Amino acid sequence: MRIFIILLMLVLMGCNSKIVNDRPIKIDVKSTYTSPEDIKKLLPTFQKNDNDLYLLLTKDNIGKEYSDLIRTCNESDIDVTLWPLLNDEDGPWANEDNVDVFSKNITVVMDWLTIENIKVKWIVVNMENSKSQMDVINNLLKNKKYSEIVDILLSNINKDKFNEATHKYQDLVKTMHDRGYKVMVTTYPYIISDFKDGDADIQDICNTPIADIPWDAHTLTTYRTAYSGDFNVKFTSDFVYSYAKTAKEYDKNVRLALGIAGKSSHGQGYTGPEDLALDIAAAKAAKIDEVDVFYLDGMVDNLPVWLETKNTKASIPQSDSKVMAMKLFIVAVDKLCDSGNVNKETLLKLIEMTIQNKENKYE
């Protein structure tokens, strides 16, 4: 606990410079429920700006409309990244609990692409804990029921089950490679903090096997506005910059997902393109070459202006002590796991300490 306080004090005393060398950046756009017909109207804008299109794919929209859309993208030299998800009851994201169902769904998607003779640049495995559990955790978080949250997280720890899921995802990615697809994993930004000591404790707690799987690319969901809404604090663009810098230590080609454009279940997203521009500047400063902006639905009415943010000058944001507190919290949990002292009492003390620092210093 002393280490946590000392590190936090050092961060609070420091600051970052504001000017860095600029660099180009590519912006791709994630579409969720914008209709294929409406997306087709936007394809000239994608083509003009060299944007890739992410398409959310569920069992309900695998069919002619989407195959026609992807075929049109292929003919227009617009790269498509498929983002397959399950229904809410089964996921919708990939995780430790649904590896068999998710793998079967990926096989269905690949078979469909083969039958339709259409091409995609990437297939994404969006790795997150189940929606059902996260909905419960988010509700408990809003009501400050930390004891119940700890109970849930501790119940997730199961190394045998986690290792079995890791092996199955290894097999899935190998199969996808054998069939000619590049595979990108998209996951929580704080998972990167688990890589420092070479174990998978945080991944196990979150039911998200990431390490030791041959992904072709890693993307971190540095959704500044979403985490601000979930934790009831206002993170600055240092959230993007800090996690990007840490991730670069392990993968120089790491990508970021930025968001959220428009309102969502996490609350207010970006207030406009100028808000996204702050995160673009931070991503550029961290030497990120490509970002995925979530989501098209919130950008559709003014898409060219949103995409113009790629020209924002790189700038290192001022250090945000809230961001460092979040990262230190994850590291402290990992240290507790390593020492064998992770239990309800120690986790609640750690949460209490983090909250006290928030109330005393972050507002």
Steps between C-alpha positions, in 0.01 A plus 500: 500500500787741573635444150163602358505830694863582421456439127184708494675792675782490246250516217313789660823700516583437134369638174548438129626729228241618250673490161619195307583425139184447297431174316229374265219290638232286335143510628271202451134504598299243692142454392250332729139529388517748213313330217690368197295738282611803703862379513508473120418872481810573705743284301623790280611674822680185616665464160613864492652485848648147478294378796443133577148397595429283803177304474328349802376159398245292690311187398202729426676705232703232324332512162457667163494863615834470674661284232393760240646778717833321544510421127445869422782588739725245328422657161568849642836401657365565850640251749247331727566364846235261631407519865294188580305496827265251661159580642497659846411175672811326364739795526481706295880522519751217499620393845600206712143379547380489139804383304318204346196701388717786374725265303199339331371845406833596345485182289153600379633846407798360309278252315266786403789709367620203293156427354441867415855539362556828684815622670570669831826647628468376860272295719486640851473300819351750743614360837304627800322357800137400448242776468282337763778517759615846396145637522484376859844644582419838344175521696682412824769756417242777459354406837846472663447137600867414483480195722267326255723596207799341672301181557429476127858569393645249745253237379646541148842371604536149360841426350407159359197637317698804385783286362256273319336803337843636401582173319164508320552858383847400379335228293239744369759754385705225334189387311430857391859535380477172312195633319685815399372756750693750711370519855487805723417489871324798654493521878506715813794745523587402856574140396836629375608552862479124547786439255778643714549199726425238239196347670128518422346597834309806379391320185367215715306740723345658189439167321701629203783274373728722288864401554663205324254511211643579151294810420613698196412829669398634841251783547426660837158655557617830649144634509569806713137612514368153587739448791422852620132409508552160662728626778327837546822698444613710208805343340704724271676396181787380715287185527575440131861615512603313816355164398642536150848567636481196729368278221781610268746334738351161408373552145641784289213453253219515755184677390244697698123518488376848590153604606222532547347723230152584623311383806503141614419286803819647652354852487608799296768422246704747299325836493617547142795456262707745704477263797618206288784721375645510853534122498638499145770747611586275795509186283732671252727612782523137616608399146181312420457455125139382477188549711147363482229748598187362661245551360360604158149547636612807698701645209273435205344850478837678480742225400749708294561736794555210739750346259686830459626453856777287347673831424511600867852580614662256740505619860594331827218566749570607854531206737167395650542361850172310464645302211809408698286404799303260279820344364655474846186336632526224238871451573426480873232235441751305291758522781244369748432205269872431471544504877203272561335773707217584266177471697191701574655696787814608313309595185249708694786683675659572163170631362451717808848649462441578131167665574649712780772623267234582240297703749800682644703573188323432175204730497 
